[in-house]
Amino acid sequence: GAVVSQHPSWVICKSGTSVKIECRSLDFQATTMFWYRQFPKQSLMLMATSNEGSKATYEQGVEKDKFLINHASLTLSTLTVTSAHPEDSSFYICSATQGTSGGAQYFGPGTRLTVL
Amino acid sequence: GIQVEQSPPDLILQEGANSTLRCNFSDSVNNLQWFHQNPWGQLINLFYIPSGTKQNGRLSATTVATERYSLLYISSSQTTDSGVYFCAVVGNTPLVFGKGTRLSVIA
């Protein structure tokens, strides 16, 4: 149980285009979903926390107009990277928790974004 | 915010050896998780262990919350154990990750 999927697993796009990444909890309802970013050989950095039906909470330094997060249902959250640039190239990982914010988090397989 | 320090940063083991990875944290936590990130980037849940001791096969973990540390034990290591091991904690902020321990198990 507690499976989280992400789609796509990798994407290559041209500079200036927008890319949408989906995160789904497959066998549980996720009250809270999180989006992380990971650069090569570095740790995961939290970008934002999203609760179903409300606006996402962004971490300091993360541009909310650039990284649009929608959590429309208890099983789906999306991250849209708008007007992507090469510096946005990274590994994006989502996670979901079904209980309280202190409960166990389950991670998706990640999406590798390359912006040319 | 809460600080998470992992040691050692890098570890090379001969197959069959045992190892202990350490995670220190700077404040009280409500949640502590250990993850293994495989070469493809997937984070695999190993333990949800805010306190106490748990075992799963060749892996076990102990968290001493009052002393603000957790240990991950790997016994009889295998080449498939290679990857990065992360400790992550929840205090009064969302999950904060340490920098990880990069483990290489050689045959």
Interface residues (C-beta under 8 A of the other chain):
Chain A: A2 F34 Q38 Q42 S43 L44 M45 L46 T49 F91 I93 S95 S101 G102 G103 A104 Q105 Y106 F107 P109 G110 R112
Chain B: N30 N31 Q33 F35 W40 G41 Q42 L43 N45 Y48 P50 F86 A88 V90 P94 L95 V96 F97 G98 K99 G100
